[in-house]
Amino acid sequence: MIGNEVITIDGLVGSGKSTTARLLAQRLGFRHLDTGAMYRVVALAASQDHILPNHEGKLKKLLEDLDIELLSCSESDIVILNGEDVSEAIRRPEISRIVGSFADQLVVRNFLVERQRGVGKFGGTVADGRDMASVVFPDADFKFRMVADIDERSRRRHTELLSKGIEAEYLQVREDIHRRDIEDASRDYGELSSTDDIVEIDTSNWTIEEQVQNIYSLIVSNREKIKS
């Protein structure tokens, strides 16, 4: 498949995967699928309705009535929940702290994975998240995994929050990311069963532009190999 691939970018919290995926999608003329934003939308909607992660019946009803739109723009993605722009609300620290609990729920995962596969089924998609290559798109044309050291990831997330006018202490941000790392590592889904076809990229010392260029170059190079 040339020019209409499914590209997955998995990675650690704060590794730059969402921004890189968005900019790469723009460069390729693809759609960007930010699956993390979808889980954050569920966490936000549930918190607004005072629904706890273990309230399976209420969660199922919430999901049935949920209208999520992901709109790609040049500067950032816009996330719409039931007609309301929640792009910034879903990134607040209090949502970051609870999103993992909702992502752990089978009813949530099944619902969102089906939606995600529906978006990517015609190709031309750059999808980022935690289990894109292993669960959602195991047959993706290109698979990448982004990592970075925790201090750099914490610095990036802290800077991002402050730039959006969200008050946050660096040490609290680092603690939250460390906790998320532990939670992600202990989950029984989305594990990388094989790394043979996944390219791991350490972004600790790279700018976003360098991350995008590196992945873009790898894709173009592979396309040339397929042509020849």
ROPAVO-530738 format. One line per 3 residues: number of its first residue (from 1); for each residue x negated, y, z negated of N, C-alpha, C, O. Coordinates in Angstrom, 3 decimals. Each point is the difference from the previous one (the first is absolute). Layout:
N
NUM) X:Y:Z:X:Y:Z:X:Y:Z:X:Y:Z; ... $
//
This chain:
228
1) -0.862:-1.194:0.000:0.862:1.194:0.000:-0.897:1.242:0.000:-0.765:0.199:-0.944; 0.843:0.622:1.961:-0.869:1.169:0.119:0.828:1.277:-0.169:0.945:0.239:0.751; -1.305:0.570:-1.734:0.666:1.281:-0.191:1.330:-0.086:-0.712:0.675:1.014:-0.179 $
4) -0.288:-2.209:-0.230:1.281:-0.131:-0.687:-0.138:-0.969:-1.171:0.897:-0.791:-0.290; -2.050:0.879:-0.371:-0.317:-0.958:-1.052:0.681:0.338:-1.325:0.525:1.093:-0.210; -0.563:-2.095:-0.672:0.296:0.229:-1.409:-1.339:0.009:-0.727:-0.775:-0.953:0.095 $
7) 0.511:2.032:-0.819:-1.256:0.172:-0.720:0.324:0.114:-1.483:0.823:0.827:-0.392; -1.455:-1.639:-0.426:0.254:0.053:-1.435:-1.208:0.589:-0.725:-1.151:-0.288:0.327; 1.452:1.121:-1.321:-1.043:0.553:-0.858:0.429:-0.221:-1.452:0.841:0.723:-0.533 $
10) -1.428:-1.720:-0.080:0.233:-0.256:-1.415:-1.108:0.676:-0.801:-0.996:0.452:0.565; 1.174:-0.384:-1.884:-1.079:0.578:-0.776:0.374:0.362:-1.412:1.159:-0.082:-0.406; -2.172:0.487:-0.330:0.168:0.394:-1.388:0.688:1.350:-0.110:0.001:0.788:0.947 $
13) 0.576:-0.532:-2.096:0.607:1.302:-0.280:-1.069:1.087:0.121:-1.064:-0.105:-0.610; 1.343:1.144:1.394:-0.923:1.116:0.124:-1.146:-0.228:0.965:-0.923:0.811:0.058; 0.961:-1.901:0.703:-1.082:-0.270:0.952:0.131:0.814:1.282:-0.909:0.018:0.829 $
16) 2.043:0.652:-0.674:0.218:0.838:1.180:0.785:-0.673:1.098:0.065:0.506:1.120; 0.535:-1.645:-1.428:0.646:-0.784:1.057:1.200:0.699:0.627:0.186:-0.081:1.214; 0.635:0.768:-2.013:1.209:0.615:0.553:-0.330:1.170:0.921:0.557:0.115:1.091 $
19) -1.468:0.753:-1.537:-0.392:1.139:0.836:-0.698:-0.478:1.259:0.266:0.498:1.094; -1.161:-1.463:-1.250:-0.701:-0.550:1.163:0.980:-0.637:0.973:-0.109:0.197:1.210; 1.062:-0.958:-1.728:0.992:-0.658:0.852:0.836:1.030:0.761:0.283:-0.173:1.185 $
22) 0.108:1.245:-1.878:0.821:1.034:0.645:-0.762:0.674:1.139:0.532:0.179:1.095; -1.786:0.192:-1.365:-0.797:0.693:1.014:-0.381:-0.937:1.145:-0.063:0.419:1.156; -0.190:-1.682:-1.481:-0.304:-0.972:1.052:1.216:-0.205:0.892:-0.126:-0.071:1.222 $
25) 1.297:-0.024:-1.830:1.232:-0.160:0.777:0.200:1.178:0.950:0.380:-0.187:1.156; -0.637:1.399:-1.645:0.127:1.180:0.851:-0.961:-0.074:1.183:0.361:0.319:1.133; -1.578:-0.740:-1.415:-1.017:-0.056:1.057:0.346:-1.043:1.054:-0.274:0.195:1.184 $
28) 0.870:-1.291:-1.611:0.362:-1.074:0.926:1.359:0.216:0.649:0.343:-0.678:0.969; 0.432:1.620:-1.501:1.357:0.190:0.490:0.944:-1.066:-0.522:0.999:-0.318:0.645; -1.315:-0.246:-1.832:0.803:-1.040:-0.622:0.873:0.594:-1.102:-0.169:1.161:-0.373 $
31) 1.099:-1.955:-0.144:0.749:0.382:-1.190:-0.805:-0.409:-1.233:-0.769:-0.960:0.036; 0.959:1.703:-1.124:-0.671:-0.319:-1.254:1.017:-0.572:-0.975:1.051:0.598:-0.232; -1.360:-1.743:-0.331:0.876:-0.645:-0.972:-0.701:-0.005:-1.358:-0.891:-0.813:-0.248 $
34) 1.304:1.731:-0.624:-0.564:0.117:-1.347:0.865:-0.835:-0.938:0.994:0.487:-0.540; -1.378:-1.744:0.352:0.838:-0.899:-0.794:-0.041:0.348:-1.486:0.958:-0.258:-0.728; -2.064:0.843:0.281:-0.069:0.421:-1.396:1.056:1.037:-0.328:0.572:0.004:-1.090 $
37) -0.319:0.887:2.063:1.032:1.019:-0.196:1.370:-0.640:-0.164:0.836:0.503:-0.751; -0.604:-1.601:1.444:1.289:-0.668:-0.094:0.211:-0.573:-1.402:1.094:0.101:-0.555; -2.128:-0.696:-0.009:0.117:-0.517:-1.371:0.175:1.146:-0.993:0.736:-0.129:-0.978 $
40) -1.409:1.245:1.230:0.146:1.163:-0.870:1.423:0.568:0.058:0.528:0.472:-1.007; 0.081:-0.522:2.182:1.381:0.466:0.143:0.928:-0.846:-0.869:0.882:0.530:-0.675; -1.086:-1.842:0.698:0.826:-0.882:-0.827:-0.184:0.338:-1.474:0.974:0.082:-0.748 $
43) -2.226:0.116:0.331:-0.278:0.333:-1.402:0.652:1.320:-0.390:0.563:0.119:-1.088; -0.637:0.872:1.974:0.612:1.301:-0.275:1.514:-0.125:-0.100:0.606:0.504:-0.944; 0.003:-1.174:1.914:1.461:-0.148:0.010:0.479:-0.752:-1.231:1.013:0.358:-0.601 $
46) -1.743:-1.399:0.229:0.388:-0.784:-1.173:-0.122:0.830:-1.273:0.869:-0.062:-0.869; -1.942:0.838:0.757:-0.180:0.824:-1.202:1.086:1.063:-0.099:0.459:0.325:-1.094; -0.053:0.210:2.229:1.064:1.014:-0.003:1.325:-0.595:-0.460:0.819:0.684:-0.613 $
49) -0.620:-1.957:0.913:1.240:-0.680:-0.396:-0.165:-0.796:-1.295:0.888:-0.759:-0.389; -2.026:0.937:-0.269:-0.280:-0.660:-1.286:0.080:-1.518:0.126:0.526:-0.687:-0.876; -1.064:0.177:1.995:-0.034:-1.441:0.233:-1.397:-0.514:-0.308:-0.986:0.525:0.516 $
52) 0.901:-1.541:-1.350:-1.282:-0.586:-0.363:-0.388:-1.090:1.005:0.871:-0.551:0.673; -2.172:0.231:-0.562:-0.433:-1.011:0.972:0.675:-1.351:-0.156:0.197:-0.710:0.986; 0.164:0.342:-2.224:0.602:-1.324:-0.210:1.522:-0.006:0.146:0.641:-1.017:-0.265 $
55) -0.063:2.133:0.680:1.441:0.059:0.254:0.265:-0.443:1.439:0.294:0.830:0.861; -0.398:-2.132:-0.599:0.042:-0.496:1.377:1.294:0.357:0.720:-0.033:0.429:1.153; 1.157:-0.600:-1.808:1.280:0.300:0.636:0.114:1.461:0.396:0.415:0.321:1.114 $
58) -0.786:0.562:-2.032:0.063:1.433:0.287:-1.012:0.386:1.078:0.275:0.855:0.842; -1.450:-1.495:-0.875:-1.014:0.277:1.026:0.500:-0.408:1.383:-0.188:0.726:0.977; 0.823:-1.885:-0.902:0.518:-0.477:1.279:1.032:0.961:0.558:-0.008:0.293:1.195 $
61) 0.892:0.198:-2.041:1.017:0.960:0.443:-0.659:1.307:0.431:0.408:0.605:0.992; -1.425:-0.170:-1.732:-0.726:1.224:0.356:-0.617:-0.135:1.380:0.097:0.913:0.819; -0.730:-2.048:-0.558:-0.666:-0.217:1.286:0.999:-0.011:1.149:-0.283:0.517:1.081 $
64) 1.445:-1.104:-1.317:1.021:-0.055:1.050:0.453:1.392:0.426:0.373:0.211:1.154; -0.408:0.740:-2.091:0.471:1.354:0.283:-1.139:0.956:0.346:0.226:1.191:0.208; -1.462:-1.721:-0.147:-1.170:0.860:0.175:-0.219:0.339:1.474:-0.013:-0.882:0.858 $
67) -0.156:2.158:-0.586:-0.304:0.463:1.360:-1.381:0.660:-0.029:-0.153:1.111:-0.509; -0.850:-1.803:1.059:-1.374:0.499:-0.003:-0.411:0.359:1.422:0.166:-0.793:0.927; -0.703:1.999:-0.768:-0.549:0.427:1.282:-1.442:0.439:-0.205:-0.306:0.743:-0.933 $
70) -0.578:-1.207:1.813:-1.396:0.416:-0.008:-0.267:0.767:1.281:0.059:-0.560:1.094; -0.351:1.836:-1.233:-0.225:0.868:1.151:-1.454:0.446:0.021:-0.506:0.520:-0.995; -0.168:-0.721:2.123:-1.406:0.387:0.114:-0.119:1.407:0.556:0.611:0.339:1.013 $
73) -1.414:0.479:-1.697:-0.298:1.350:0.453:-1.515:0.157:0.087:-0.747:-0.866:-0.455; 0.301:1.968:1.038:-1.433:0.186:0.212:-0.771:0.107:-1.300:-1.119:-0.503:-0.090; 1.687:1.144:-0.917:-0.717:0.237:-1.246:0.249:-1.078:-1.047:-0.892:-0.318:-0.787 $
76) 2.079:-0.237:0.772:0.334:-1.011:-0.997:1.255:-0.742:0.440:0.700:0.413:0.925; -0.437:-1.516:-1.611:1.235:-0.726:0.266:1.112:0.563:-0.878:-0.239:0.430:-1.128; 1.447:-0.440:1.658:1.161:0.448:-0.756:0.843:-1.229:-0.334:0.335:-0.797:0.877 $
79) -0.001:0.660:-2.154:0.776:-1.142:-0.455:1.383:0.488:-0.428:0.127:0.871:-0.861; 0.897:-1.443:1.472:1.378:0.408:-0.260:0.732:-1.114:-0.726:0.020:-1.139:0.467; 0.579:1.458:-1.600:0.819:-0.945:-0.756:1.434:0.508:-0.011:0.292:1.045:-0.581 $
82) 0.595:-1.785:1.221:1.420:0.365:0.055:0.190:1.465:0.388:0.796:0.721:-0.602; -1.551:-0.295:1.627:0.131:1.351:0.537:-0.815:1.057:-0.703:0.027:1.159:0.416; -0.763:-1.510:-1.479:-0.776:0.979:-0.767:-1.496:-0.251:0.173:-0.462:-1.139:-0.058 $
85) -0.287:2.220:0.270:-1.454:-0.096:0.127:-0.610:-0.287:-1.379:0.060:0.838:-0.899; -0.639:-2.016:0.746:-0.596:-0.389:-1.287:-1.503:-0.244:0.154:-0.608:-0.716:-0.796; 0.023:1.317:1.822:-1.405:-0.238:0.319:-0.921:0.267:-1.187:-0.944:-0.752:-0.243 $
88) 1.220:1.819:-0.487:-0.838:0.336:-1.146:0.461:-0.710:-1.267:-0.825:-0.388:-0.827; 2.109:0.218:0.671:0.539:-0.632:-1.214:-0.522:-1.421:-0.176:-0.255:-0.425:-1.126; 0.092:-0.316:2.222:-0.437:-1.382:-0.124:-1.482:-0.121:-0.340:-0.467:-1.080:-0.362 $
91) -0.276:2.183:0.476:-1.442:-0.034:-0.279:-0.328:0.445:-1.422:-1.166:0.004:-0.396; 2.174:0.364:-0.360:-0.267:0.478:-1.347:-0.524:-1.144:-0.878:0.357:-1.161:0.204; -1.211:1.503:-1.187:-0.615:-1.045:-0.843:0.995:-0.938:-0.663:-0.274:-1.192:-0.138 $
94) 1.435:1.713:-0.278:0.962:-0.856:-0.689:0.571:-1.083:0.922:0.383:-1.074:-0.464; -0.329:1.361:1.776:0.447:-1.017:0.959:-1.135:-0.984:0.273:0.231:-1.201:0.134; -1.466:1.722:-0.053:-1.154:-0.879:0.214:-0.109:-1.043:-1.100:-0.430:-1.127:0.244 $
97) 0.819:1.505:-1.457:-0.148:-0.913:-1.132:1.037:-1.122:0.001:-0.238:-1.054:-0.591; 1.374:1.258:1.237:1.055:-1.017:-0.043:0.199:-0.742:1.314:0.715:-1.001:0.040; -1.340:1.479:1.040:0.282:-0.596:1.310:-0.392:-1.471:0.043:0.681:-0.804:0.637 $
100) -1.783:0.441:-1.316:-0.415:-1.401:0.014:1.024:-0.937:-0.602:0.158:-1.130:0.462; 0.539:1.588:-1.486:1.019:-0.833:-0.648:1.153:-0.311:0.938:0.573:-1.088:-0.050; -0.232:2.046:0.907:1.079:-0.237:0.957:-0.505:-0.823:1.191:0.733:-0.824:0.545 $
103) -1.990:1.054:-0.147:-0.571:-0.778:1.104:-0.114:-1.476:-0.350:-0.019:-0.853:0.888; -0.056:0.552:-2.178:-0.100:-1.393:-0.443:1.314:-0.762:0.138:0.013:-1.230:-0.051; 1.074:1.942:0.223:1.314:-0.647:0.044:0.255:-0.608:1.380:-0.090:0.683:1.020 $
106) 0.408:-1.972:-1.008:0.191:-0.715:1.267:1.086:0.639:0.854:-0.139:0.070:1.222; 1.215:0.397:-1.843:1.092:0.602:0.756:-0.471:1.262:0.719:0.447:0.286:1.111; -1.345:0.466:-1.739:-0.548:1.213:0.614:-0.944:-0.359:1.134:0.090:0.561:1.092 $
109) -0.999:-1.499:-1.352:-0.981:-0.384:1.015:0.674:-0.563:1.249:-0.343:0.375:1.121; 1.302:-1.276:-1.321:0.664:-0.599:1.158:0.715:1.053:0.837:-0.050:-0.028:1.230; 0.714:0.951:-1.909:0.733:1.055:0.698:-0.944:0.869:0.825:0.262:0.262:1.174 $
112) -1.357:0.183:-1.786:-0.903:0.920:0.687:-0.843:-0.698:1.067:-0.261:0.586:1.050; -0.163:-1.811:-1.293:-0.770:-0.719:1.011:0.819:-0.183:1.270:-0.529:0.133:1.103; 1.815:-0.438:-1.248:0.868:-0.127:1.172:0.086:1.322:0.767:-0.058:0.020:1.229 $
115) 0.196:1.079:-1.969:0.037:1.321:0.639:-1.315:0.290:0.709:-0.001:0.519:1.117; -1.111:-0.846:-1.751:-1.321:0.285:0.565:-0.247:-0.810:1.272:-0.524:0.521:0.984; 0.899:-1.775:-1.012:-0.173:-0.825:1.200:0.873:0.496:1.148:-0.372:-0.102:1.169 $
118) 1.532:0.637:-1.518:0.872:0.555:1.026:-0.638:1.181:0.702:0.151:0.166:1.210; -0.869:0.661:-1.968:-0.687:1.153:0.585:-1.120:-0.457:0.926:-0.192:0.570:1.074; -0.551:-1.599:-1.488:-1.183:-0.398:0.756:0.228:-1.021:1.089:-0.945:-0.373:0.695 $
121) 2.155:-0.085:-0.528:0.211:-1.137:0.907:-0.248:0.332:1.465:-0.246:-0.901:0.801; 0.305:2.169:-0.440:-0.249:0.374:1.398:-1.416:0.527:0.209:-0.324:0.502:1.077; -0.524:-0.613:-2.107:-1.382:0.448:0.142:-0.129:1.505:-0.130:0.926:0.682:-0.437 $
124) -2.092:-0.171:0.825:-0.246:1.437:-0.069:0.122:0.539:-1.410:0.559:1.077:-0.207; -1.082:-1.822:-0.776:0.184:0.356:-1.410:-1.309:-0.124:-0.760:-0.747:-0.965:0.164; 0.482:1.976:-1.009:-1.087:-0.090:-0.976:0.661:-0.071:-1.369:0.608:0.969:-0.455 $
127) -0.727:-2.116:-0.197:0.668:-0.229:-1.286:-1.027:-0.056:-1.114:-1.004:-0.705:0.109; 1.252:1.448:-1.185:-0.927:-0.061:-1.125:0.730:-0.419:-1.267:1.192:0.256:-0.170; -1.935:-0.903:-0.706:0.571:-0.473:-1.248:-0.965:-0.918:-0.710:-1.216:0.175:0.089 $
130) 1.755:-1.158:-0.798:-0.845:-0.957:-0.699:0.036:-1.384:0.626:-0.996:-0.724:-0.032; 2.139:0.349:0.604:0.152:-1.359:0.518:0.392:-0.018:1.472:0.697:-0.911:0.447; -1.142:1.913:0.306:0.362:0.071:1.414:-0.552:-1.183:0.790:0.726:-0.640:0.760 $
133) -2.011:0.354:-0.944:-0.635:-1.058:0.789:0.382:-1.387:-0.482:0.085:-0.932:0.800; 0.147:0.785:-2.093:0.224:-1.335:-0.557:1.460:-0.424:-0.015:0.294:-1.194:0.065; 0.634:2.157:-0.149:1.414:-0.334:-0.151:0.864:0.583:1.116:0.730:-0.729:0.671 $
136) -0.816:2.021:-0.480:0.945:0.665:0.902:-0.330:-0.249:1.466:0.881:-0.363:0.780; -2.150:0.557:-0.393:-0.414:-0.173:1.393:-1.228:-0.914:0.088:-1.081:0.457:0.371; 1.236:-1.739:-0.708:-1.156:-0.904:0.037:-0.578:-0.192:1.400:-1.146:-0.424:0.142 $
139) 1.933:0.733:0.898:-0.476:-0.139:1.378:-0.380:1.343:0.611:-0.022:0.140:1.223; -0.276:0.843:-2.058:-0.376:1.326:0.498:-1.225:-0.087:0.898:-0.849:-0.875:-0.166; 0.773:1.799:1.121:-1.099:0.001:0.968:-1.319:0.441:-0.634:-1.065:-0.510:0.349 $
142) 1.142:1.456:-1.278:-1.181:0.475:-0.712:0.328:0.096:-1.485:1.067:0.483:-0.378; -1.997:-0.949:-0.464:0.225:0.019:-1.439:-1.201:0.638:-0.696:-1.145:-0.405:0.201; 1.436:1.412:-1.021:-1.058:0.691:-0.743:0.360:0.032:-1.479:1.174:-0.006:-0.368 $
145) -2.193:0.041:-0.465:0.193:0.159:-1.442:-0.974:1.059:-0.488:-1.206:-0.102:0.225; 1.741:1.130:-0.902:-0.812:1.114:-0.450:-0.212:-0.068:-1.505:0.936:-0.223:-0.767; -2.191:0.421:0.359:-0.351:0.011:-1.415:-0.850:1.241:-0.263:-0.507:0.629:0.929 $
148) 0.359:-0.288:-2.207:-0.870:1.101:-0.426:-0.173:-0.133:-1.499:0.832:-0.612:-0.671; -1.915:1.184:0.133:-0.209:-0.117:-1.443:1.051:0.823:-0.741:0.545:0.963:0.539; -0.270:-1.355:-1.775:1.129:0.566:-0.738:-0.182:1.485:-0.305:0.986:0.736:-0.044 $
151) -2.202:-0.282:-0.165:-0.212:1.419:-0.281:0.368:0.856:1.205:0.622:1.052:-0.146; -1.004:-1.504:1.332:0.327:0.744:1.211:1.499:-0.046:0.270:0.587:1.001:0.411; 0.028:-2.139:-0.634:1.442:-0.104:0.211:0.766:0.876:-0.988:1.010:0.608:0.354 $
154) -1.490:-0.548:-1.574:0.646:0.834:-1.020:-0.154:1.472:0.340:0.935:0.784:-0.167; -2.115:-0.412:0.643:-0.228:1.389:0.384:0.944:0.413:1.137:0.584:1.084:-0.025; -0.449:-1.953:1.003:0.872:0.300:1.137:1.449:0.165:-0.448:0.674:0.951:0.395 $
157) -0.199:-1.882:-1.223:1.391:0.061:-0.424:0.242:1.220:-0.884:1.039:0.650:0.119; -1.974:-0.334:-0.996:0.115:1.179:-0.866:0.069:1.273:0.832:0.836:0.869:-0.249; -1.720:-0.764:1.240:-0.017:1.173:0.887:1.306:0.117:0.771:0.532:1.097:0.169 $
160) -0.016:-2.237:0.301:1.260:-0.011:0.751:1.155:0.504:-0.862:0.813:0.803:0.457; -0.741:-1.270:-1.692:1.077:0.416:-0.897:-0.078:1.498:-0.286:1.017:0.692:0.041; -2.202:-0.192:-0.328:-0.160:1.424:-0.295:0.362:0.856:1.213:0.590:1.071:-0.141 $
163) -0.949:-1.553:1.335:0.304:0.767:1.217:1.502:0.129:0.233:0.455:0.913:0.689; 0.308:-1.836:-1.271:1.457:0.026:0.141:0.676:0.672:-1.187:1.225:-0.019:-0.127; -2.043:0.616:-0.743:0.555:0.705:-1.148:0.448:-0.908:-1.125:0.769:0.415:-0.868 $
166) -1.243:-1.652:0.876:0.371:-0.957:-1.041:-1.104:-0.026:-1.053:-1.146:-0.322:0.311; 1.478:0.652:-1.527:-0.990:0.016:-1.070:-0.410:-1.429:-0.345:0.842:-0.879:-0.183; -2.145:0.674:0.100:-0.503:-1.335:-0.317:-1.413:0.105:-0.546:-0.810:0.784:0.496 $
169) 0.518:-1.571:-1.513:-1.342:-0.082:-0.554:-0.777:-1.095:0.735:0.522:-1.085:0.255; -1.768:1.386:0.075:-0.813:-0.961:0.746:-0.069:-1.346:-0.708:0.177:-1.038:0.637; -0.432:1.037:-1.949:-0.139:-1.253:-0.731:1.290:-0.820:0.017:-0.042:-1.230:0.040 $
172) 1.187:1.915:-0.072:1.278:-0.711:0.076:0.189:-0.610:1.377:0.483:-1.124:0.131; -0.873:1.882:0.908:0.096:-0.515:1.365:-0.880:-1.237:0.150:0.414:-0.995:0.595; -1.628:1.062:-1.135:-0.919:-1.144:0.086:0.565:-1.204:-0.748:-0.090:-1.132:0.475 $
175) 0.665:1.379:-1.634:0.594:-1.086:-0.779:1.160:-0.645:0.757:0.146:-1.222:0.014; 0.682:2.071:0.619:1.138:-0.527:0.767:-0.479:-0.869:1.162:0.571:-1.058:0.264; -1.617:1.506:0.427:-0.523:-0.756:1.136:-0.620:-1.315:-0.467:0.174:-1.039:0.637 $
178) -0.894:1.095:-1.749:-0.592:-1.225:-0.553:1.085:-1.017:-0.349:-0.149:-1.194:0.261; 1.243:1.679:-0.855:1.106:-0.885:-0.354:0.642:-0.588:1.252:0.330:-1.185:0.037; -0.154:2.023:0.993:0.570:-0.490:1.259:-0.895:-1.060:0.632:0.497:-0.982:0.552 $
181) -1.813:1.170:-0.628:-0.937:-0.986:0.547:0.199:-1.353:-0.681:0.037:-1.040:0.657; 0.090:1.071:-1.986:0.183:-1.241:-0.761:1.326:-0.656:0.365:0.064:-1.214:0.195; 0.996:2.019:-0.103:1.316:-0.533:0.356:-0.023:-0.637:1.384:0.524:-1.096:0.197 $
184) -1.139:1.796:0.766:-0.052:-0.514:1.370:-0.783:-1.300:0.073:0.387:-0.931:0.706; -1.500:0.873:-1.449:-0.848:-1.196:0.041:0.683:-1.214:-0.622:-0.326:-1.140:0.332; 1.277:1.388:-1.236:0.640:-1.105:-0.714:1.285:-0.474:0.656:0.596:-0.974:-0.458 $
187) -0.155:1.635:1.515:1.260:-0.385:0.619:-0.155:-1.291:0.791:-1.078:-0.308:0.510; 2.174:-0.440:-0.416:-0.041:-1.300:0.661:0.476:0.073:1.443:0.312:-1.030:0.599; -0.254:2.216:-0.037:0.369:0.134:1.407:-0.961:0.974:0.652:-0.622:0.830:-0.664 $
190) 0.516:-0.947:1.969:-0.823:0.944:0.745:-1.486:-0.248:-0.080:-0.783:0.840:0.445; 0.359:-1.979:-1.007:-1.428:-0.265:-0.077:-0.543:-0.309:1.397:0.691:-0.577:0.840; -1.933:0.972:-0.616:-0.620:-0.250:1.296:-0.485:-1.450:0.043:-1.051:-0.330:-0.548 $
193) 1.828:-0.523:1.202:-0.354:-1.415:0.044:-1.214:-0.250:0.875:-0.726:-0.971:-0.214; 0.492:1.838:1.203:-1.163:-0.133:0.873:-0.475:1.383:0.383:0.801:0.863:0.360; -2.110:-0.650:-0.437:-0.543:1.310:0.364:-0.704:-0.046:1.347:-0.653:0.965:0.396 $
196) 0.783:-2.075:0.305:-0.715:-0.169:1.256:0.359:1.067:1.030:-0.857:0.445:0.764; 2.107:-0.041:-0.746:0.421:0.968:1.022:0.311:1.369:-0.597:0.649:0.826:0.641; -1.113:-0.584:-1.870:0.224:1.291:-0.646:-1.322:0.741:-0.140:-0.955:-0.533:-0.566 $
199) 0.895:1.743:1.073:-1.212:0.815:-0.088:0.095:0.870:-1.246:0.899:0.833:-0.111; -1.823:-1.023:-0.827:0.005:0.799:-1.226:-0.871:1.232:0.179:-1.117:-0.082:0.512; 1.642:1.230:-0.941:-0.702:1.268:0.159:-0.094:0.683:-1.353:1.017:0.262:-0.642 $
202) -2.242:0.025:0.208:-0.223:0.729:-1.243:-0.022:1.491:0.317:-0.898:0.481:0.693; 1.890:0.248:-1.202:0.157:1.422:0.343:-0.572:0.941:-1.057:0.237:1.207:0.054; -0.989:-1.749:-1.016:-0.480:0.818:-1.128:-0.732:1.250:0.452:0.152:1.060:-0.608 $
205) -0.946:-1.169:1.671:-0.828:1.119:0.446:0.433:0.552:1.347:-0.761:0.700:0.669; 1.996:-1.019:-0.272:0.486:0.450:1.297:1.092:1.050:-0.151:0.785:-0.023:-0.948; -0.757:0.930:1.892:1.123:0.939:0.089:1.153:-0.718:0.701:-0.184:-1.056:0.605 $
208) 1.366:1.646:-0.696:1.157:-0.574:0.691:-0.270:-0.066:1.500:0.341:-0.986:0.654; -0.951:2.033:-0.113:-0.298:0.031:1.437:-0.904:-1.160:0.396:0.194:-0.620:1.046; -1.185:0.329:-1.889:-0.912:-1.106:0.294:0.723:-1.342:-0.081:-0.281:-0.908:0.783 $
211) 1.198:0.785:-1.716:0.775:-1.231:-0.127:0.833:-0.239:1.262:0.016:-1.102:0.548; 0.669:2.141:-0.102:0.847:-0.114:1.183:-0.839:-0.333:1.231:0.358:-0.878:0.785; -1.484:1.590:-0.624:-0.849:-0.213:1.175:-0.566:-1.411:0.028:-0.059:-0.625:1.059 $
214) -0.358:0.119:-2.214:-0.580:-1.330:-0.062:1.006:-1.059:0.430:-0.310:-0.869:0.815; 1.523:0.949:-1.372:1.028:-0.987:0.345:0.422:0.155:1.460:0.184:-0.992:0.704; -0.033:2.228:-0.255:0.373:0.251:1.400:-1.032:-0.600:0.953:0.352:-0.619:1.004 $
217) -1.622:0.809:-1.329:-1.074:-0.521:0.854:0.024:-1.519:0.053:-0.228:-0.590:1.055; 0.504:-0.047:-2.192:0.078:-1.450:-0.027:1.153:-0.507:0.872:-0.134:-1.010:0.691; 1.256:1.714:-0.728:1.158:-0.400:0.804:-0.298:0.158:1.488:0.273:-0.898:0.797 $
220) -0.832:2.042:-0.434:-0.320:0.257:1.406:-1.014:-1.008:0.505:0.131:-0.512:1.112; -1.149:0.222:-1.924:-1.032:-0.967:0.380:0.609:-1.368:0.234:-0.364:-0.688:0.953; 1.282:0.289:-1.809:0.642:-1.300:0.151:0.876:-0.049:1.231:0.077:-1.023:0.680 $
223) 0.590:2.142:-0.394:0.820:0.057:1.213:-0.853:-0.203:1.229:0.401:-0.691:0.937; -1.586:1.295:-0.936:-0.900:-0.125:1.165:-0.441:-1.449:0.176:-0.133:-0.484:1.124; -0.094:-0.208:-2.247:-0.399:-1.399:0.072:1.126:-0.843:0.612:-0.250:-0.918:0.781 $
226) 1.494:1.249:-1.150:1.147:-0.750:0.517:0.136:0.214:1.511:0.329:-0.926:0.742; -0.585:2.151:-0.304:0.116:0.323:1.424:-1.049:-0.731:0.835:0.278:-0.457:1.108; -1.497:0.354:-1.663:-1.121:-0.553:0.781:0.022:-1.526:0.068:-0.876:-0.603:0.619 $
//
